[in-house]
Amino acid sequence: MSNNQKDDNGTQIELDPPVFWPSLISLIVISSILLIEPEASLKNLKALLQFCTHSLGSIFLLFGFLGSLWLIWLVMSRYGDQLLGPKGVPPAYSTISWFGMLFCRYWE
């Protein structure tokens, strides 16, 4: 990505090398490993899924519940009024559109 690119608001787009390069390298390495041996990868991923869903099922539920409580607390605290984005710029989507995008994916 060149240094002179700007987004829709005219803000300079910058690449963060300490985040971008390790992420890209990790993605390429993991994808390569999975693609070289697809049968073994599928077997290992199924075993990992089995372990996570059956052995850690109650921990998953606990973390999901605690995460939901944390989000409710966050929304109701003083941080709930924090706007994301520049001041004076209206949101790109309405609240009803956000709910539609959130839940529409799971209705396939």
Secondary structure in CASP SS format (residue, H / E / C, confidence):
PFRMAT SS
TARGET T0000
AUTHOR 0000-0000-0000
METHOD secondary structure of the structure
MODEL  1
M C 1.00
S C 1.00
N C 1.00
N C 1.00
Q C 1.00
K E 1.00
D C 1.00
D C 1.00
N C 1.00
G C 1.00
T C 1.00
Q E 1.00
I C 1.00
E C 1.00
L C 1.00
D C 1.00
P H 1.00
P H 1.00
V H 1.00
F H 1.00
W H 1.00
P H 1.00
S H 1.00
L H 1.00
I H 1.00
S H 1.00
L H 1.00
I H 1.00
V H 1.00
I H 1.00
S H 1.00
S H 1.00
I H 1.00
L H 1.00
L H 1.00
I H 1.00
E C 1.00
P H 1.00
E H 1.00
A H 1.00
S H 1.00
L H 1.00
K H 1.00
N H 1.00
L H 1.00
K H 1.00
A H 1.00
L H 1.00
L H 1.00
Q H 1.00
F H 1.00
C H 1.00
T H 1.00
H H 1.00
S H 1.00
L C 1.00
G H 1.00
S H 1.00
I H 1.00
F H 1.00
L H 1.00
L H 1.00
F H 1.00
G H 1.00
F H 1.00
L H 1.00
G H 1.00
S H 1.00
L H 1.00
W H 1.00
L H 1.00
I H 1.00
W H 1.00
L H 1.00
V H 1.00
M H 1.00
S C 1.00
R H 1.00
Y H 1.00
G H 1.00
D H 1.00
Q C 1.00
L C 1.00
L C 1.00
G C 1.00
P C 1.00
K C 1.00
G C 1.00
V C 1.00
P C 1.00
P C 1.00
A C 1.00
Y C 1.00
S C 1.00
T H 1.00
I H 1.00
S H 1.00
W H 1.00
F H 1.00
G H 1.00
M H 1.00
L H 1.00
F H 1.00
C H 1.00
R H 1.00
Y H 1.00
W H 1.00
E C 1.00
END
